[in-house]
Amino acid sequence: MTVVGLGIQLVGQVTLETRAELEAAEELLYVTPDPVAETWLEQLNPSARSLGAHYEPGRSRHEIYSAMVDDI
């Protein structure tokens, strides 16, 4: 498993190495509140899948992160 961060400015802060990892990932799981980043990731790698659905109003972070771990 490789974990990368996109940075605050998305493409402007993504290194070539990070982009290569994102493109080559067998399964690309991500969490981002930015719809532009989401679209970019899904175009970059067809396997891209958001874990953002685990965020629900009133749900504790512990529950959210546990659900993400279970999903992964």
ZINORGI-V518642 format. One record per residue. N is the residue number from 1. PSI is psi in whole degrees, -180 to 180 (999 if undefined). Layout:
n:N psi:PSI
n:N psi:PSI
//
This chain:
n:1 psi:137
n:2 psi:134
n:3 psi:128
n:4 psi:157
n:5 psi:144
n:6 psi:-17
n:7 psi:173
n:8 psi:-32
n:9 psi:20
n:10 psi:-116
n:11 psi:-33
n:12 psi:-20
n:13 psi:-3
n:14 psi:125
n:15 psi:163
n:16 psi:-37
n:17 psi:-43
n:18 psi:-46
n:19 psi:-42
n:20 psi:-41
n:21 psi:-42
n:22 psi:-42
n:23 psi:-37
n:24 psi:-9
n:25 psi:134
n:26 psi:-40
n:27 psi:122
n:28 psi:109
n:29 psi:138
n:30 psi:160
n:31 psi:121
n:32 psi:141
n:33 psi:-2
n:34 psi:114
n:35 psi:-28
n:36 psi:-43
n:37 psi:-41
n:38 psi:-47
n:39 psi:-43
n:40 psi:-46
n:41 psi:-42
n:42 psi:-29
n:43 psi:-33
n:44 psi:-37
n:45 psi:115
n:46 psi:-18
n:47 psi:-3
n:48 psi:134
n:49 psi:129
n:50 psi:141
n:51 psi:6
n:52 psi:-19
n:53 psi:-16
n:54 psi:-17
n:55 psi:123
n:56 psi:142
n:57 psi:132
n:58 psi:-9
n:59 psi:135
n:60 psi:153
n:61 psi:-38
n:62 psi:-47
n:63 psi:-41
n:64 psi:-50
n:65 psi:-35
n:66 psi:-42
n:67 psi:-38
n:68 psi:-43
n:69 psi:-44
n:70 psi:-41
n:71 psi:-42
n:72 psi:999
//
